[in-house]
Amino acid sequence: MDALTLPDQVTEKLLSFELILAKLYDTFAERFPEQQQFWLDIARQEKGHAKVLRKFDRFISERPDMANVVLGRFPLNLIKSTHDRIQDFIDQANDPDFTLVKALEAAVQIERTIIEQKFYEVYDSDNEQIKILLTLLTEESIQHAQKIKNKLKELRQYENS
């Protein structure tokens, strides 16, 4: 099956994704102590996303009529390949050749994938709270991408001065 169709299946994959993304940012915090707080802040927000998704999962388990998966909207191969890419970055992080620039570029790439592939637009619901929740997750991903891009730009300007 190439696309997930049940809300709990999708939520489980999104939850796993948020947790490995938080692990990546925690790894970057350890690897780059001069930018530790920057990475820890983003990791904390990703863990917050996971917490929200757990609550969402409980809610839709009790009320499956409140959210439907848009068929074909969330291909399993995309989430798996992105998950694997994150694990690769975690594995590479302790390599001495893995620089802060590479970490920032990797993070931008991942956050951009979340935004461009509309990871959180996989659910369809008339419930306002669910709509707000999913919009919030998307908006925070956009903020993460911008924050990381700004840090990358700042670092490149510093290196070029």
N, CA, C and O of each residue as an XYZ file, in Angstrom:
644
protein
N       0.846     -1.174      0.000
C       0.000      0.000      0.000
C       0.892      1.239      0.000
O       1.709      1.418      0.903
N       0.739      2.079     -0.994
C       1.611      3.242     -1.162
C       1.123      4.450     -0.387
O       1.924      5.318     -0.041
N      -0.145      4.530     -0.111
C      -0.680      5.685      0.606
C      -1.396      5.210      1.859
O      -2.099      4.199      1.845
N      -1.212      5.935      2.916
C      -1.900      5.621      4.166
C      -3.316      6.160      4.071
O      -3.543      7.223      3.494
N      -4.265      5.431      4.635
C      -5.654      5.853      4.500
C      -6.369      6.041      5.829
O      -7.393      6.724      5.864
N      -5.892      5.482      6.896
C      -6.558      5.621      8.185
C      -5.892      6.723      9.007
O      -4.664      6.806      9.048
N      -6.686      7.567      9.659
C      -6.099      8.677     10.428
C      -5.040      8.235     11.428
O      -4.016      8.903     11.570
N      -5.266      7.108     12.133
C      -4.270      6.694     13.126
C      -2.964      6.246     12.476
O      -1.895      6.411     13.064
N      -3.039      5.674     11.254
C      -1.816      5.300     10.542
C      -1.003      6.539     10.182
O       0.215      6.574     10.360
N      -1.687      7.538      9.682
C      -1.025      8.778      9.285
C      -0.437      9.466     10.508
O       0.711      9.910     10.487
N      -1.221      9.552     11.564
C      -0.757     10.219     12.788
C       0.456      9.500     13.359
O       1.394     10.144     13.829
N       0.448      8.179     13.322
C       1.585      7.397     13.812
C       2.857      7.743     13.029
O       3.924      7.908     13.621
N       2.747      7.852     11.710
C       3.906      8.194     10.888
C       4.368      9.628     11.139
O       5.569      9.889     11.210
N       3.424     10.553     11.274
C       3.790     11.943     11.569
C       4.447     12.052     12.936
O       5.412     12.797     13.108
N       3.933     11.321     13.895
C       4.502     11.325     15.245
C       5.938     10.808     15.215
O       6.834     11.418     15.800
N       6.152      9.696     14.541
C       7.495      9.136     14.401
C       8.429     10.133     13.721
O       9.592     10.278     14.099
N       7.901     10.808     12.721
C       8.677     11.809     11.988
C       9.092     12.959     12.903
O      10.253     13.370     12.896
N       8.157     13.473     13.682
C       8.464     14.588     14.596
C       9.513     14.181     15.625
O      10.389     14.974     15.972
N       9.425     12.957     16.106
C      10.377     12.504     17.124
C      11.787     12.329     16.558
O      12.766     12.671     17.221
N      11.895     11.808     15.354
C      13.248     11.668     14.779
C      13.797     13.038     14.394
O      15.008     13.258     14.447
N      12.922     13.954     14.011
C      13.373     15.313     13.707
C      13.885     15.999     14.978
O      14.900     16.693     14.945
N      13.186     15.804     16.084
C      13.659     16.335     17.369
C      15.010     15.715     17.736
O      15.896     16.401     18.246
N      15.156     14.426     17.476
C      16.431     13.740     17.753
C      17.554     14.345     16.911
O      18.671     14.529     17.397
N      17.255     14.650     15.656
C      18.258     15.292     14.798
C      18.705     16.621     15.402
O      19.902     16.890     15.507
N      17.747     17.444     15.794
C      18.086     18.757     16.336
C      18.808     18.637     17.678
O      19.684     19.447     17.983
N      18.451     17.639     18.477
C      19.200     17.381     19.715
C      20.634     16.965     19.394
O      21.572     17.372     20.080
N      20.798     16.159     18.360
C      22.130     15.727     17.926
C      22.954     16.929     17.467
O      24.137     17.045     17.790
N      22.318     17.815     16.713
C      23.019     19.024     16.272
C      23.390     19.902     17.468
O      24.440     20.543     17.458
N      22.551     19.938     18.485
C      22.846     20.727     19.688
C      24.104     20.195     20.384
O      24.923     20.971     20.876
N      24.246     18.881     20.419
C      25.448     18.277     21.011
C      26.673     18.526     20.145
O      27.756     18.825     20.648
N      26.490     18.398     18.847
C      27.608     18.508     17.895
C      28.140     19.929     17.785
O      29.336     20.141     17.585
N      27.245     20.901     17.918
C      27.624     22.306     17.751
C      27.266     23.089     19.020
O      26.270     23.812     19.049
N      28.086     22.937     20.067
C      27.755     23.559     21.354
C      27.632     25.083     21.286
O      26.930     25.679     22.103
N      28.305     25.720     20.324
C      28.202     27.174     20.196
C      26.812     27.598     19.708
O      26.425     28.759     19.841
N      26.080     26.656     19.153
C      24.707     26.915     18.690
C      23.703     26.013     19.421
O      22.598     25.766     18.938
N      24.109     25.538     20.574
C      23.291     24.571     21.303
C      21.864     25.064     21.578
O      20.901     24.338     21.327
N      21.726     26.271     22.083
C      20.394     26.766     22.429
C      19.497     26.898     21.202
O      18.298     26.626     21.267
N      20.076     27.311     20.100
C      19.338     27.420     18.839
C      18.702     26.076     18.486
O      17.505     26.000     18.213
N      19.518     25.013     18.493
C      19.024     23.687     18.133
C      18.076     23.123     19.177
O      17.079     22.488     18.834
N      18.377     23.349     20.444
C      17.505     22.835     21.508
C      16.116     23.467     21.455
O      15.115     22.804     21.728
N      16.061     24.744     21.103
C      14.755     25.417     20.980
C      13.906     24.766     19.888
O      12.713     24.533     20.079
N      14.519     24.479     18.762
C      13.764     23.857     17.661
C      13.398     22.420     18.032
O      12.286     21.976     17.747
N      14.310     21.697     18.658
C      14.017     20.320     19.091
C      12.844     20.308     20.068
O      11.976     19.439     19.990
N      12.819     21.262     20.979
C      11.723     21.355     21.954
C      10.390     21.564     21.245
O       9.377     20.979     21.630
N      10.393     22.388     20.222
C       9.159     22.624     19.472
C       8.724     21.362     18.717
O       7.531     21.071     18.630
N       9.677     20.623     18.179
C       9.330     19.371     17.492
C       8.744     18.368     18.485
O       7.801     17.647     18.158
N       9.296     18.322     19.684
C       8.737     17.439     20.718
C       7.333     17.906     21.100
O       6.466     17.090     21.414
N       7.118     19.206     21.071
C       5.780     19.748     21.306
C       4.817     19.315     20.217
O       3.658     19.007     20.493
N       5.296     19.291     18.973
C       4.466     18.809     17.863
C       4.065     17.351     18.106
O       2.917     16.964     17.884
N       5.031     16.552     18.567
C       4.750     15.139     18.837
C       3.695     15.006     19.935
O       2.803     14.162     19.854
N       3.807     15.829     20.937
C       2.829     15.798     22.039
C       1.430     16.149     21.522
O       0.450     15.500     21.887
N       1.345     17.156     20.687
C       0.069     17.561     20.093
C      -0.484     16.423     19.230
O      -1.680     16.136     19.271
N       0.374     15.786     18.460
C      -0.076     14.689     17.601
C      -0.568     13.496     18.421
O      -1.496     12.802     18.005
N       0.046     13.252     19.582
C      -0.444     12.176     20.463
C      -1.866     12.486     20.929
O      -2.733     11.613     20.915
N      -2.096     13.723     21.338
C      -3.438     14.129     21.766
C      -4.421     14.029     20.602
O      -5.547     13.559     20.765
N      -3.982     14.473     19.435
C      -4.812     14.403     18.241
C      -5.171     12.946     17.940
O      -6.316     12.644     17.606
N      -4.205     12.059     18.058
C      -4.423     10.638     17.790
C      -5.460     10.067     18.756
O      -6.351      9.323     18.346
N      -5.342     10.415     20.036
C      -6.334      9.943     21.016
C      -7.723     10.472     20.665
O      -8.717      9.750     20.743
N      -7.769     11.735     20.280
C      -9.044     12.360     19.945
C      -9.704     11.673     18.748
O     -10.889     11.341     18.795
N      -8.935     11.460     17.678
C      -9.550     10.845     16.495
C      -9.795      9.354     16.684
O     -10.607      8.762     15.974
N      -9.092      8.741     17.644
C      -9.387      7.336     17.960
C     -10.768      7.232     18.605
O     -11.526      6.297     18.348
N     -11.068      8.210     19.443
C     -12.372      8.237     20.110
C     -13.468      8.745     19.185
O     -14.624      8.341     19.309
N     -13.114      9.619     18.269
C     -14.085     10.246     17.361
C     -13.589     10.161     15.920
O     -13.240     11.184     15.329
N     -13.553      8.965     15.348
C     -13.005      8.808     13.995
C     -13.746      9.613     12.925
O     -13.207      9.854     11.845
N     -14.958     10.020     13.218
C     -15.731     10.807     12.254
C     -15.262     12.260     12.173
O     -15.698     13.000     11.291
N     -14.380     12.675     13.083
C     -13.950     14.081     13.146
C     -12.852     14.428     12.141
O     -12.651     15.602     11.827
N     -12.142     13.422     11.638
C     -11.066     13.692     10.677
C     -10.935     12.515      9.727
O     -10.938     11.353     10.133
N     -10.821     12.843      8.478
C     -10.610     11.828      7.446
C      -9.290     12.106      6.753
O      -8.847     13.250      6.645
N      -8.678     11.036      6.287
C      -7.457     11.186      5.512
C      -7.859     11.438      4.066
O      -8.709     10.739      3.514
N      -7.241     12.443      3.461
C      -7.474     12.707      2.044
C      -6.744     11.608      1.277
O      -5.515     11.535      1.290
N      -7.519     10.756      0.611
C      -6.937      9.588     -0.062
C      -5.839      9.998     -1.033
O      -6.001     10.930     -1.821
N      -4.720      9.284     -0.962
C      -3.610      9.520     -1.865
C      -2.792     10.759     -1.546
O      -1.821     11.052     -2.245
N      -3.157     11.480     -0.522
C      -2.495     12.746     -0.194
C      -1.174     12.541      0.555
O      -0.315     13.423      0.535
N      -1.005     11.419      1.198
C       0.161     11.213      2.043
C       0.869      9.918      1.641
O       0.624      8.869      2.237
N       1.734      9.986      0.646
C       2.406      8.763      0.203
C       3.406      8.267      1.250
O       4.256      9.009      1.742
N       3.269      7.019      1.555
C       4.127      6.404      2.556
C       5.597      6.478      2.172
O       6.454      6.667      3.035
N       5.898      6.330      0.881
C       7.308      6.336      0.464
C       7.974      7.684      0.744
O       9.174      7.725      1.013
N       7.231      8.775      0.687
C       7.803     10.093      0.973
C       8.187     10.213      2.449
O       9.287     10.663      2.771
N       7.300      9.818      3.325
C       7.608      9.923      4.752
C       8.764      8.984      5.105
O       9.622      9.336      5.915
N       8.791      7.806      4.509
C       9.888      6.866      4.789
C      11.221      7.416      4.293
O      12.223      7.357      5.006
N      11.234      7.949      3.077
C      12.502      8.447      2.532
C      12.992      9.666      3.320
O      14.194      9.818      3.538
N      12.085     10.522      3.740
C      12.478     11.689      4.534
C      12.968     11.243      5.906
O      13.953     11.774      6.420
N      12.289     10.279      6.493
C      12.700      9.715      7.784
C      14.110      9.135      7.670
O      14.960      9.366      8.530
N      14.345      8.375      6.591
C      15.672      7.777      6.368
C      16.741      8.851      6.171
O      17.865      8.710      6.654
N      16.394      9.910      5.470
C      17.339     11.013      5.242
C      17.709     11.668      6.578
O      18.868     12.015      6.805
N      16.727     11.833      7.449
C      16.998     12.405      8.775
C      17.947     11.494      9.544
O      18.893     11.969     10.173
N      17.698     10.184      9.496
C      18.586      9.246     10.189
C      19.999      9.325      9.623
O      20.971      9.244     10.374
N      20.123      9.482      8.319
C      21.445      9.637      7.704
C      22.160     10.878      8.248
O      23.355     10.833      8.544
N      21.427     11.975      8.376
C      22.025     13.201      8.927
C      22.445     12.997     10.381
O      23.484     13.507     10.799
N      21.656     12.264     11.149
C      22.025     11.964     12.538
C      23.324     11.168     12.553
O      24.226     11.450     13.341
N      23.409     10.173     11.674
C      24.615      9.339     11.600
C      25.842     10.140     11.166
O      26.949      9.886     11.640
N      25.651     11.097     10.275
C      26.761     11.905      9.760
C      27.210     12.998     10.728
O      28.330     13.498     10.625
N      26.361     13.359     11.641
C      26.605     14.536     12.484
C      27.924     14.489     13.256
O      28.529     15.534     13.497
N      28.372     13.319     13.641
C      29.611     13.244     14.412
C      30.856     13.135     13.552
O      31.970     13.066     14.072
N      30.675     13.120     12.260
C      31.805     13.129     11.339
C      32.463     14.510     11.426
O      31.766     15.522     11.350
N      33.771     14.570     11.583
C      34.444     15.869     11.683
C      34.213     16.781     10.475
O      34.312     18.002     10.592
N      33.908     16.193      9.322
C      33.662     16.988      8.112
C      32.240     17.538      8.060
O      31.908     18.326      7.174
N      31.407     17.127      9.002
C      30.021     17.610      9.019
C      30.007     18.962      9.734
O      30.150     19.042     10.954
N      29.833     20.003      8.952
C      29.938     21.365      9.473
C      28.582     21.916      9.901
O      27.533     21.337      9.617
N      28.638     23.036     10.583
C      27.412     23.731     10.969
C      26.622     24.140      9.725
O      25.393     24.070      9.719
N      27.313     24.559      8.690
C      26.629     24.918      7.438
C      25.872     23.710      6.891
O      24.723     23.838      6.468
N      26.510     22.537      6.899
C      25.836     21.327      6.417
C      24.617     20.999      7.272
O      23.582     20.581      6.753
N      24.742     21.191      8.582
C      23.617     20.930      9.480
C      22.458     21.870      9.183
O      21.303     21.448      9.117
N      22.774     23.140      9.006
C      21.727     24.125      8.696
C      21.082     23.843      7.339
O      19.864     23.939      7.192
N      21.902     23.496      6.353
C      21.355     23.171      5.033
C      20.450     21.936      5.094
O      19.398     21.890      4.455
N      20.874     20.948      5.865
C      20.058     19.735      6.029
C      18.722     20.074      6.686
O      17.670     19.604      6.252
N      18.773     20.880      7.720
C      17.552     21.256      8.437
C      16.606     22.058      7.538
O      15.395     21.838      7.559
N      17.150     22.975      6.758
C      16.319     23.749      5.820
C      15.661     22.802      4.824
O      14.469     22.915      4.538
N      16.434     21.884      4.308
C      15.918     20.919      3.330
C      14.759     20.103      3.911
O      13.747     19.897      3.241
N      14.904     19.653      5.122
C      13.852     18.850      5.757
C      12.605     19.686      6.033
O      11.488     19.270      5.726
N      12.803     20.855      6.609
C      11.648     21.720      6.908
C      10.944     22.123      5.609
O       9.716     22.209      5.568
N      11.714     22.366      4.559
C      11.130     22.719      3.263
C      10.282     21.560      2.727
O       9.216     21.782      2.152
N      10.750     20.340      2.915
C       9.981     19.165      2.481
C       8.638     19.111      3.207
O       7.605     18.851      2.590
N       8.654     19.355      4.508
C       7.419     19.349      5.294
C       6.434     20.371      4.733
O       5.243     20.090      4.594
N       6.940     21.548      4.415
C       6.092     22.641      3.926
C       5.616     22.362      2.499
O       4.419     22.412      2.216
N       6.551     22.073      1.613
C       6.210     21.891      0.195
C       5.319     20.677     -0.039
O       4.444     20.701     -0.905
N       5.540     19.633      0.722
C       4.732     18.423      0.556
C       3.454     18.463      1.400
O       2.654     17.527      1.382
N       3.279     19.557      2.134
C       2.049     19.795      2.903
C       1.705     18.609      3.804
O       0.594     18.080      3.777
N       2.695     18.212      4.600
C       2.537     17.051      5.463
C       1.267     17.102      6.312
O       0.625     16.073      6.525
N       0.905     18.269      6.790
C      -0.227     18.366      7.723
C      -1.555     18.634      7.023
O      -2.584     18.789      7.680
N      -1.535     18.687      5.719
C      -2.780     18.877      4.972
C      -3.348     17.548      4.503
O      -4.115     17.496      3.542
N      -2.977     16.499      5.172
C      -3.410     15.156      4.821
C      -4.792     14.846      5.397
O      -5.465     13.923      4.939
N      -5.205     15.606      6.386
C      -6.504     15.380      7.013
C      -7.542     16.345      6.464
O      -7.234     17.477      6.091
N      -8.772     15.868      6.425
C      -9.909     16.696      6.051
C     -10.871     16.673      7.235
O     -11.261     15.605      7.707
N     -11.243     17.840      7.702
C     -12.139     17.912      8.842
C     -12.918     19.216      8.818
O     -12.415     20.248      8.373
N     -14.135     19.157      9.295
C     -14.946     20.364      9.460
C     -14.771     20.954     10.855
O     -15.251     22.053     11.133
N     -14.087     20.227     11.725
C     -13.888     20.660     13.097
C     -12.871     21.808     13.144
O     -11.735     21.657     12.695
N     -13.285     22.941     13.686
C     -12.417     24.134     13.736
C     -11.153     23.890     14.545
O     -10.081     24.357     14.160
N     -11.253     23.169     15.660
C     -10.071     22.909     16.489
C      -9.035     22.091     15.724
O      -7.835     22.345     15.826
N      -9.498     21.124     14.971
C      -8.572     20.309     14.176
C      -7.926     21.156     13.094
O      -6.721     21.057     12.865
N      -8.709     21.981     12.432
C      -8.160     22.865     11.394
C      -7.103     23.795     11.980
O      -6.045     23.993     11.382
N      -7.385     24.362     13.143
C      -6.434     25.273     13.804
C      -5.159     24.527     14.169
O      -4.058     25.032     13.951
N      -5.302     23.336     14.719
C      -4.154     22.520     15.114
C      -3.252     22.230     13.916
O      -2.036     22.412     13.988
N      -3.846     21.784     12.828
C      -3.052     21.430     11.646
C      -2.414     22.658     11.017
O      -1.289     22.593     10.519
N      -3.127     23.772     11.038
C      -2.559     25.026     10.526
C      -1.385     25.462     11.397
O      -0.363     25.919     10.885
N      -1.532     25.322     12.699
C      -0.463     25.686     13.635
C       0.801     24.867     13.371
O       1.904     25.414     13.364
N       0.647     23.569     13.155
C       1.816     22.720     12.881
C       2.525     23.162     11.600
O       3.754     23.202     11.545
N       1.749     23.490     10.583
C       2.336     23.975      9.324
C       3.035     25.312      9.534
O       4.160     25.508      9.075
N       2.369     26.228     10.226
C       2.963     27.548     10.457
C       4.248     27.457     11.263
O       5.192     28.202     11.003
N       4.300     26.562     12.231
C       5.529     26.408     13.013
C       6.642     25.815     12.156
O       7.810     26.155     12.346
N       6.307     24.949     11.230
C       7.324     24.429     10.310
C       7.869     25.545      9.428
O       9.068     25.600      9.154
N       6.991     26.426      8.989
C       7.424     27.577      8.189
C       8.349     28.468      9.031
O       9.367     28.953      8.537
N       7.992     28.675     10.291
C       8.840     29.476     11.189
C      10.191     28.811     11.411
O      11.218     29.489     11.446
N      10.197     27.490     11.561
C      11.471     26.771     11.728
C      12.354     26.981     10.508
O      13.537     27.302     10.627
N      11.765     26.795      9.338
C      12.538     26.957      8.104
C      13.127     28.355      8.016
O      14.292     28.519      7.653
N      12.332     29.358      8.345
C      12.808     30.739      8.270
C      13.902     31.001      9.305
O      14.901     31.655      9.004
N      13.717     30.502     10.497
C      14.710     30.680     11.558
C      16.042     30.036     11.161
O      17.110     30.609     11.379
N      15.963     28.850     10.582
C      17.168     28.139     10.167
C      17.824     28.847      8.981
O      19.046     28.988      8.939
N      17.013     29.290      8.020
C      17.558     30.045      6.879
C      18.265     31.311      7.357
O      19.337     31.653      6.858
N      17.668     32.001      8.317
C      18.282     33.221      8.861
C      19.621     32.913      9.516
O      20.585     33.659      9.345
N      19.684     31.821     10.262
C      20.940     31.427     10.914
C      21.986     31.080      9.861
O      23.157     31.427     10.014
N      21.578     30.403      8.802
C      22.494     30.049      7.721
C      23.012     31.304      7.026
O      24.205     31.414      6.742
N      22.128     32.235      6.757
C      22.513     33.500      6.119
C      23.490     34.266      7.012
O      24.494     34.798      6.538
N      23.186     34.314      8.295
C      24.050     34.994      9.268
C      25.440     34.354      9.291
O      26.449     35.060      9.306
N      25.493     33.041      9.294
C      26.763     32.319      9.322
C      27.563     32.578      8.038
O      28.774     32.787      8.095
N      26.901     32.564      6.905
C      27.595     32.805      5.632
C      28.120     34.229      5.557
O      29.215     34.460      5.043
N      27.352     35.186      6.064
C      27.820     36.589      6.065
C      29.041     36.706      6.965
O      29.996     37.403      6.622
N      29.024     36.035      8.108
C      30.145     36.064      9.031
C      31.386     35.460      8.379
O      32.486     35.998      8.501
N      31.196     34.324      7.677
C      32.326     33.649      7.023
C      32.901     34.493      5.891
O      34.095     34.408      5.601
N      32.058     35.312      5.245
C      32.509     36.125      4.116
C      33.058     37.499      4.542
O      33.523     38.268      3.701
N      33.003     37.796      5.822
C      33.508     39.119      6.260
C      34.948     39.057      6.724
O      35.513     40.077      7.121
